[in-house]
Amino acid sequence: MRRSIAAILAIPTLFNGLAMLLAGPRWYESVPGVTETGPFNPHFVQDIGIAFLVAGLALAARAWRPRYWPAAIAGAGFLAAHALLHLVLIAGGHSHHVAFDLLAVVLPSAIALYSAFPSPGESHA
């Protein structure tokens, strides 16, 4: 089941990374709250896009080969750290899109982290 969850979560994570790399300005304008963080910085958006792309590839690797779970933990670790930042912003009253942050950032990252860890009996590469 964890492999299936990883496969499902890999798709939007890969899509987000590709959107940031290939259509950064459009991504920047369409994601709630992003424009409130300052002016568009193409290099910064592309850097983060690469991180999302790598995280998505790591989750996809977990889905493809169960023994690649350590890579998935690294990818999900990025997503979890990103979610932790959003939780800090929510707790500090600095998020104007709390529902979006919780549903689109925090919840998927928690599920990704769960899916990355091995099930009983799984070993690593």
N, C-alpha and C positions, 0 to 999 in steps of 0.2 A: 504494500500500500504506500509506503514512503517513497518508493521509486515513482509511482504514478503521480503522487503529489508533486514531487520534484519536477517531473516532466510538464505538468500543468503550469507550475509557477515559472518554469524556464521560458515559456513562450512570451508572457508579457514583459518579463525582465529583459529578454533579448530584444523584443520590439522597442521597449523604452530606450535601451542603449543605442540601437540603430537609429531611432528617431532623433536622439540627441546628436548623433554623429552626422547624419545625412540631412536633417531638416531642423537644425538647432533653433533658428529664429521662430519657426512655426511651433516647435515644441515649447519654447520659452513663453510664447503668447497663450498657449492653450492649457497649460497645467495650472490649476488654481493656486494662487499664492506666489508663484515664482516671480512674477513681475514686481511684487512688493519687496523683493530682496535687493533690488538695485538694477542698474542698467544691464542689458544683455552683454555678456562677455563670451564670445565664441570659443575661445581657447578653454575657458573654465567649463563650459557646457560640454565640449568635446572630451575633456579629461574625465569628467564624471560619466559621460556616455560610455567611455571605454571601461570604466569600473562596472557599470551595469551590464555591459556586454560580456565581460569576463565572469561576472556572477551568474549570468544566465547560462553561459557555456558550462560552468562548473555544475550547476543544477542539472543541465542536460546530460552531462557525463555521468552523474549519479543515476539518472534514469536509465541510461544506456548500459552502464556497467556498475553493478552494486558495489564492487570493491573500490570504486572511485569516491567513496563517501568523504575521505579527508579533503578532497578538492571542493566538494559541495559545502563542507563546513566553512572553508575559507570564503567561498562566494556568499554563503548565507550570513557569514560574519560581517561582511560589508553591509549587507541589507539590514542586519540587526543594529549595527552601529549607526547607520543612517536613521533607522526608526527611533533609536534612543535619542538622537538629536531632536527629532520631531516631538518626542515625549517631553523633553526638557523645555522646548518652546511652548508646548501646550501648558505645562505646569506653571511656567512663568507668565502665562497670559499673553504670549507673543504670537500665537497662531490665530488667524482669523478664519481658518478653514479646518476646524477641529474634526468634524465628521469625515472630511476627505482624508485628513492625515491619518486618522485611526483606521479607516477602511481601505485606503489605497497604499499606505506605507507601513503602518505598525502591524496590522493583522497579517498581511502577506509575508512580512519578514519573520514573524513568529512561526508561521506555518512552514516557511522555507527552512528555518533553523531546525524545526522538528523533523522535516523530511530529510535533512542532510545527515543526521546521525544514524548510525547503523542499527538495524533491527537485530534482535538476539540471533547470534550465529553467523552474522556477516563479518567478513574480514576485509582488510584493506589490501591494495595492490602491492 
